Amino acid sequence: MKLRTILLAGLFFGNSLVYAEPFSFADTQRQMYTLSNTLQQYTDADALTRYHAYKARMWLSYAVNQQSERSLTIAGQEALQQAQTIVNGLQSKQGLSLTTPVLSVSQVMRRDLWWQAEYLKQHGAIDKAPESLAHAEVMLVWAAAEYCELGWKHAKEHFNAAEHALYQTVESTRLPRADITWNPERLPSLQQLNEQGCQGVNSDYWPLIIPKAITETLNSTAFNQQKLSVENVVHFALDRADLNVEAKVVLDRLSTLLLQYPEIQIALLGYTDLRASDAYNLKLSQRRIQRVRDYLVAQGVSVARISEKAKGKQDWVADPQQNIAHAKSRRVVIEFYDAEVHVQPQWRDLQPER
């Protein structure tokens, strides 16, 4: 998420840090400007310092976002204060906590992503990918705050950004793709963490700690050694992009696998039968891809994990019966990146012409 720099230079007076709570628009703008300038000096610092500095940048970005859309809310004030606290600690060279706080008007959501963040933090991510890890942690708080204030529609994009940042962290650290799927039975429940909803987190259960016994088990099982199996094709009726009941069953099973293994990236390849023009078939195959993508996203799969390619009437499927060959060719195929997944076709959802 790019830092939104909307600060107006004409409103800024001097470069001294403001430590008090912001009490006017001009004071808030001045504090934001000073913090942004101060954080520039930590771009080439050591990894731990960069982790804290980037976390401060993310808090500041959230405060700027809040200020640009409306008067600074409680969430925006707390985010600005978090940025100020980190800068104070960096300047005084005091030890800073690695725990990302949850805002008083927010709550903990997506425990699976918090689980991943803590796991990565315990396994060297701060040294190898400090910026993307800090980005993910603050973005998870940001997303939950958006959910509490405005609902899921406004939070969804932020959760996707957090998930993408965690994926980048995994890629940057080059850690074995351990099965870091969260185990909800071994963690505090959402009710325990949030108690009364969007009123902050219960400090008795925060930060989210991964028990040592679980991390040892996770370390012993490399993700790319998992033997996963899934059906990876759905079919369509002539000149249609609708999913029938059987196709939705296939995608439901696929969604379950993708939510269980959030590191998996997929590609959707769309096809048609041999009839009609190339241009028409490319558009039709794209509509079919879009229908599959939208269905997976509705089940909770991040759109950031999905790439796509409309293939039209390429790679048609042969069959002794022409109408069956056409029906098998009208399809979307799901391919998997960087994961050892055993895929198999299925024909239960075929819709041949009569």
C-alpha positions in Angstrom: 0.0 0.0 0.0 1.6 3.2 -1.1 2.1 5.9 1.5 -0.5 8.6 0.7 1.4 11.9 0.7 -1.3 14.5 0.6 0.3 17.0 3.1 0.2 20.6 1.9 3.6 22.4 2.2 2.0 25.7 2.9 0.6 24.5 6.2 3.9 23.3 7.6 6.0 25.5 9.9 9.4 24.2 11.1 10.6 20.7 11.6 10.5 20.2 15.4 8.7 17.1 16.6 5.3 17.5 18.2 4.9 15.2 21.1 1.5 16.3 22.4 -1.8 15.0 21.2 -2.8 16.8 18.0 -5.3 19.6 18.9 -5.8 21.3 15.5 -5.7 20.5 11.8 -2.6 22.6 11.4 -0.8 20.9 14.3 -1.7 17.5 13.0 -0.5 18.3 9.5 2.8 19.6 11.0 3.3 16.5 13.0 2.6 14.2 10.0 5.1 16.2 7.9 7.8 16.0 10.5 7.4 12.3 11.1 7.5 11.6 7.4 10.7 13.6 7.1 12.3 12.0 10.1 11.6 8.5 8.9 13.5 9.1 5.7 16.8 8.8 7.6 16.2 5.1 8.4 15.9 3.9 4.9 19.4 2.3 4.9 19.5 1.3 8.5 19.9 -2.2 9.9 17.1 -4.7 9.5 15.5 -4.3 12.9 15.5 -0.5 12.7 14.0 -0.7 9.2 11.3 -3.0 10.5 10.3 -0.4 13.2 10.6 2.5 10.8 8.5 0.9 8.2 5.9 0.0 10.8 5.9 3.7 11.7 5.4 4.6 8.1 2.4 2.3 7.8 0.9 3.8 11.0 1.5 7.3 9.5 0.0 6.2 6.2 -3.2 5.1 8.0 -3.4 8.4 9.9 -2.9 10.4 6.7 -5.6 8.3 5.0 -8.0 9.0 7.9 -7.2 12.7 7.8 -7.8 12.9 4.0 -11.2 11.3 4.1 -12.6 13.1 7.2 -11.5 14.7 10.4 -9.0 12.6 12.3 -10.9 9.7 13.9 -10.0 7.9 17.1 -8.4 5.3 15.0 -6.4 7.9 13.1 -5.3 9.6 16.3 -4.1 6.3 17.7 -2.3 5.4 14.5 -0.5 8.8 14.5 0.5 8.2 18.2 1.9 4.8 17.3 4.0 6.4 14.6 5.2 9.1 17.0 6.0 6.5 19.7 8.2 4.5 17.3 10.0 7.6 16.1 10.7 8.7 19.6 12.1 5.2 20.4 14.3 5.2 17.3 15.7 8.7 18.0 16.4 7.9 21.7 17.7 4.4 20.7 15.5 2.8 23.2 14.3 -0.8 22.7 11.0 -1.0 20.9 8.4 -3.8 21.3 8.0 -6.2 18.4 4.3 -6.6 19.3 1.9 -4.7 17.0 -0.9 -3.1 19.0 -4.6 -3.4 18.1 -6.5 -0.1 18.1 -9.0 0.6 20.8 -11.8 0.9 18.2 -10.7 -2.3 16.3 -10.4 -6.0 17.0 -8.4 -9.1 15.9 -9.5 -10.6 12.7 -7.9 -13.2 10.3 -6.1 -15.2 13.0 -4.6 -17.3 10.2 -2.7 -14.3 8.9 -1.6 -13.2 12.4 -0.4 -16.8 12.9 1.7 -16.5 9.8 3.1 -13.2 10.8 4.2 -14.5 14.2 5.6 -17.6 12.7 7.7 -15.7 10.2 8.8 -13.2 12.9 10.1 -16.2 14.9 12.0 -17.5 11.9 14.1 -14.7 10.7 11.7 -12.6 8.7 12.7 -9.4 10.5 16.3 -9.8 9.3 15.4 -10.8 5.7 12.1 -9.0 4.9 11.5 -6.3 7.5 9.4 -4.0 5.4 6.9 -6.5 4.0 6.5 -8.1 7.5 5.8 -4.6 9.1 3.5 -3.8 6.2 1.4 -6.9 6.8 1.1 -6.5 10.5 -0.1 -2.9 10.4 -2.3 -3.6 7.5 -4.1 -6.3 9.4 -4.9 -3.8 12.1 -5.9 -1.3 9.5 -8.2 -3.8 7.8 -10.0 -4.8 11.0 -10.5 -1.1 11.9 -12.0 -0.5 8.5 -14.3 -3.5 9.1 -15.4 -2.2 12.5 -16.1 1.3 11.1 -17.4 0.7 7.6 -18.0 -3.1 7.1 -16.5 -5.9 5.0 -16.7 -4.1 1.7 -14.2 -1.5 2.8 -12.0 -4.0 4.7 -11.6 -6.6 2.0 -9.0 -4.8 0.0 -6.9 -4.2 3.1 -7.0 -7.8 4.1 -5.9 -8.8 0.6 -3.0 -6.4 0.9 -1.9 -7.9 4.2 -2.1 -11.4 2.8 0.0 -10.3 -0.3 2.6 -8.7 2.0 2.9 -11.9 4.0 3.4 -13.9 0.7 6.2 -11.5 -0.2 7.7 -12.0 3.2 7.8 -15.8 2.6 9.3 -15.3 -0.8 12.0 -12.9 0.5 13.0 -15.0 3.4 13.4 -18.1 1.2 12.3 -20.1 4.2 11.1 -23.7 3.4 7.5 -23.4 2.6 6.5 -24.9 5.9 2.9 -25.8 6.5 2.1 -22.7 8.7 -1.6 -23.2 8.5 -3.1 -22.0 11.7 -4.5 -24.4 14.2 -7.6 -22.7 15.7 -8.0 -25.3 18.5 -4.6 -24.4 19.9 -5.1 -20.6 19.8 -7.4 -18.2 21.7 -10.8 -17.9 20.1 -12.0 -14.6 18.5 -14.4 -14.2 21.5 -11.5 -14.5 23.9 -9.4 -12.1 21.9 -12.0 -9.5 21.3 -14.4 -9.9 24.2 -16.9 -7.1 23.3 -16.2 -6.8 19.6 -14.6 -3.7 18.2 -13.3 -2.3 21.5 -9.7 -3.4 21.4 -8.0 -6.8 22.1 -7.8 -8.6 25.4 -4.3 -8.2 26.6 -4.3 -11.5 28.3 -4.2 -13.2 24.9 -2.1 -10.7 22.9 0.3 -11.0 21.2 -0.8 -14.2 19.5 1.8 -16.7 20.7 2.5 -19.9 18.7 3.3 -22.7 21.2 6.8 -24.1 20.8 5.5 -27.6 20.3 3.5 -26.4 17.3 6.5 -24.6 15.7 8.6 -27.6 16.0 6.0 -29.7 14.3 5.6 -27.1 11.5 9.4 -27.0 11.0 9.5 -30.7 10.5 7.0 -30.7 7.6 8.0 -28.8 4.5 5.1 -27.3 2.6 6.4 -28.5 -0.8 6.4 -32.1 0.5 2.7 -32.1 1.2 0.8 -34.4 -1.0 -2.3 -32.5 -1.9 -4.9 -33.6 -4.4 -7.8 -31.6 -5.9 -10.0 -31.5 -9.0 -8.9 -28.6 -11.1 -11.4 -28.1 -13.9 -15.0 -26.8 -14.3 -17.1 -26.8 -17.4 -19.8 -24.6 -19.0 -22.8 -24.8 -21.2 -22.7 -23.7 -24.8 -22.1 -20.0 -25.1 -22.6 -19.5 -21.3 -20.4 -18.6 -18.3 -22.7 -19.9 -15.5 -21.6 -22.4 -12.9 -23.9 -25.3 -12.3 -24.2 -27.1 -8.9 -21.5 -29.7 -9.6 -19.0 -27.0 -10.7 -19.7 -25.1 -7.5 -18.9 -28.3 -5.5 -15.5 -28.5 -7.2 -14.8 -24.9 -6.5 -15.9 -25.2 -2.9 -13.3 -28.0 -2.4 -10.7 -25.9 -4.1 -11.5 -22.9 -1.9 -11.1 -25.1 1.2 -7.6 -26.1 0.0 -6.6 -22.6 -0.8 -7.7 -21.2 2.5 -5.9 -24.0 4.3 -2.7 -23.3 2.4 -2.5 -19.5 1.9 0.9 -19.7 0.2 -0.5 -21.3 -2.9 -0.8 -19.1 -6.0 -3.1 -20.2 -8.8 -3.7 -19.3 -12.5 -7.1 -19.6 -14.2 -7.0 -20.6 -17.8 -10.3 -20.1 -19.8 -11.3 -22.1 -22.9 -14.1 -22.5 -25.4 -15.0 -25.1 -28.0 -14.0 -24.8 -31.6 -17.0 -22.9 -32.9 -17.3 -19.1 -33.4 -14.5 -16.6 -34.1 -11.3 -16.2 -32.2 -12.2 -12.8 -31.0 -15.6 -13.9 -29.7 -14.1 -17.0 -28.0 -11.5 -15.0 -26.2 -14.1 -12.8 -24.7 -16.3 -15.8 -23.8 -13.3 -17.5 -22.1 -12.6 -14.3 -20.2 -16.2 -14.2 -18.9 -15.8 -17.8 -17.7 -12.6 -17.0 -15.9 -14.2 -14.0 -14.2 -17.1 -16.2 -13.0 -14.7 -18.7 -11.4 -12.5 -15.9 -9.9 -15.5 -14.1 -8.4 -16.8 -17.4 -6.9 -13.4 -18.2 -5.3 -13.1 -14.6 -4.0 -16.6 -14.8 -2.5 -15.4 -17.9 -0.6 -12.5 -15.9 1.0 -9.7 -16.5 -1.5 -7.6 -13.4 -2.0 -7.7 -12.0 -5.6 -4.0 -11.2 -5.2 -3.3 -15.0 -5.3 -5.1 -15.4 -8.7 -3.7 -14.8 -12.2 -5.6 -15.5 -15.4 -5.2 -16.1 -19.1 -8.0 -16.3 -21.7 -7.1 -19.0 -24.2 -10.2 -19.1 -26.4 -10.5 -22.2 -28.5 -6.9 -23.3 -28.0 -6.1 -26.8 -26.6 -9.5 -28.3 -27.3 -10.3 -31.7 -25.7 -10.8 -34.6 -28.0 -13.6 -37.2 -27.6 -15.2 -39.8 -30.0 -18.5 -38.0 -29.5 -18.4 -34.5 -30.9 -20.9 -33.0 -28.5 -18.9 -34.4 -25.6 -15.6 -33.0 -27.0 -17.3 -29.6 -27.2 -18.6 -29.9 -23.7 -15.1 -30.9 -22.3 -13.5 -28.1 -24.1 -15.8 -25.4 -22.6 -13.8 -25.1 -19.3 -11.7 -23.2 -16.9 -8.6 -25.0 -15.7 -6.9 -24.1 -12.4 -3.1 -24.4 -12.4 -1.0 -24.2 -9.3 2.3 -22.3 -8.8 5.2 -23.4 -6.6 3.2 -26.2 -4.9 3.2 -29.9 -5.3 -0.5 -30.4 -5.9 -1.9 -33.5 -7.6 -4.6 -32.4 -10.0 -7.2 -34.5 -11.7 -10.0 -33.6 -14.1 -13.7 -34.3 -13.5 -16.6 -34.6 -15.8 -19.6 -34.5 -13.5 -20.5 -30.9 -14.4 -20.4 -31.5 -18.2 -23.2 -29.7 -20.1 -23.3 -31.2 -23.6 -25.9 -30.0 -26.2 -28.7 -32.4 -26.8 
